[in-house]
Amino acid sequence: MLEPALIILEFFSSFLEFLTPYFLFLKELLKVFWWVFPPIILFFPLRSWYLLFIQTKWLKNIEWQVYEIKVPREILKPLRAMENVFADLWGIYDPPNFKEKWIEGKVLLGFSLEIVSLEGIPHFFIRIPEALRKTIESAIYSQYPDAEILKVPDYAQNVPPNIPNQNWDSWGCDYIPLKEDAYPIKTYPKFFEERPDMPKEEKRIDPLSSLLEGMARLGKGEQLWVQILITPITPAEDDYVQRGRKIVDKMVKRPEKPKQKPMFQEAAEILVTGKPSGAPTEEKPLIPPEMRLTPGEREIVSGIEEKISKNAFRTTIRFIYLAQRSVFFPPSKSIPITFFAQFGTQNLNGIKPWAKTITKVQAPNVFTQRRLYLKKRILFKRYIKRDTFFSPFPGGTFIFNTEELATIYHLPGIEVAPTVALPRVEMKKGGPPSELPIK
């Protein structure tokens, strides 16, 4: 019984004796060249921190400004007009080159779209880099010439900076897609049909009506903030087009292109089989795979292809309901939740509250109050700084195209929510007569 054990022991002893010279050589090598390994190990962490440092320094030089968009009283234009606005806004895309990224710290700039209720009065705000003001004004005025864009103080600075506190409480969360973001959400063409015999807005179903009506019901001491952070991107920053095509190819059962085999593998197959390697030929079916899709599958394929064909933005969506504790009404959080729920479908996509950002505490029930306080503070701080979840690091975002953004954020006419006290432009200020003499 001892013989097998002795054989194994003797084998390992001989093996270690064989490796001893190599270990000694490696030991001497490390003594001389130990300084080579720390830079290799620390390269990627140090690179990330260096990039973070120079990007933070670069962003400090950007002047940010909040503008309020005063909505015209009557808007008969279709929502395609707002989609055209976002298509124009995508034009601010200006990726940094190597020098700008690694020496100057330049990053892609975006802006924040915000729908806010201040004690029952809804407002449309947009926070932008001041240098891009004329570009953004041109995009909006080109489709909504009767709108007004006014520079205003940041409303987020009008509440205590240390919420939650003894007098104020809050509830909120970030949002994430239900599925992979290559799937589109329900967009405005699905909410109403634009026909020549339906020109009036009251005959349409506007998805914003429920949010605006809910916001109008808030009272004194209550506020509801909805924030949509967007940054224009291309497949160079996020390969959403390729992700969408993979899903479509899988659904229509298109075979993947075979990978090229290494030369030595092909030579070995020829020596063994006597035939050149190649993919087995299969008879093509009489009916193409695309024709065998169900109506629901065709809708998915069409929706994905439509989404990836349009310009896209890296997107973050969140909301915060905050109020003085004497009037804090927890059911008010359902106003934005029900608003965002209407953009979901079973076969395509939707958005849902991101569990890890919801301002409530899950098990284990340890330090519950402290953990809840920290979650509320972090969400509030991210909102007023207009930061993404992982900011200053990437991640925690998803892709929306121009059509999806226009569905969620657009300018509503008076017929959408006639009882809402939304500040509107009653009369557009005209310019001076063209024949007026100028000194």
FENWOQUI-V188911 format. One record per backbone hydrogen bond with DSSP energy under -1.0 kcal/mol. CO is the residue of the C=O (numbers start at 1). NH is the residue of the N-H. Records with the same first field share a line. If there is no record, write none. Layout:
CO->NH, NH
This chain:
2->6
3->7
4->8
5->9
6->10
7->11
8->12
9->13
10->14
11->15
12->16
13->17
14->18
15->19
16->20
19->23
20->24
21->25
22->26
23->27
24->28
25->29
26->30
27->31
28->32
29->33
33->36
37->41
38->42
42->46
43->47
44->48
45->49
46->50
47->51
48->52
49->53
50->54
51->55
52->56
53->57
54->58
55->59
56->60
58->61
59->62
63->130
65->128
66->152
67->126
68->150
70->148
71->425
73->414
78->81
79->83
80->84
81->85
82->86
83->87
84->88
85->89
86->90
88->91
89->92
90->93
97->101
98->102
99->103, 104
100->105, 106
111->230
112->127
113->228
114->125
115->226
116->123
117->224
121->118
123->116
124->69
125->114
126->67
127->112
128->65
129->132
130->133
132->136
133->137
134->138
135->139
136->140
137->141
138->142
140->144
144->147
148->70
150->68
154->157
155->158
167->325
168->165
169->323
171->321
172->359
173->319
174->354
176->352
180->183
184->349
187->190
188->191, 192
195->198
200->203
201->204
206->209
208->212
209->213
210->214
211->215
212->216
215->218
219->222
221->324
222->119
223->322
224->117
225->320
226->115
227->318
228->113
229->316
230->111
231->314
234->237, 238
238->240
239->243
240->244
241->245
242->246
243->247
244->248
245->249
246->250
247->251
248->252
249->254
262->266
263->267
264->268
265->269
266->270
267->271
268->272
269->273
270->274
288->291
289->292
294->298
295->299
296->300
297->301
298->302
299->303
300->304
301->305
302->306
303->307
304->308
307->310
311->402
312->233
313->400
314->231
315->398
316->229
317->175
318->227
319->173
320->225
321->171
322->223
323->169
324->327
329->332
330->333
331->334
332->335
333->337
334->338
335->339
336->340
337->341
340->343
341->344
343->186
349->345
350->178
352->176
354->357, 358
358->360
364->366
367->371
368->372
369->373
370->374
371->375
372->376
373->377
374->378
375->379
376->380
377->381
378->382
379->383
380->384
381->385
382->387
383->386
390->393
398->315
400->313
401->405
402->406
403->407
404->408
405->409
413->416
417->420
420->422
423->71
425->73
433->436
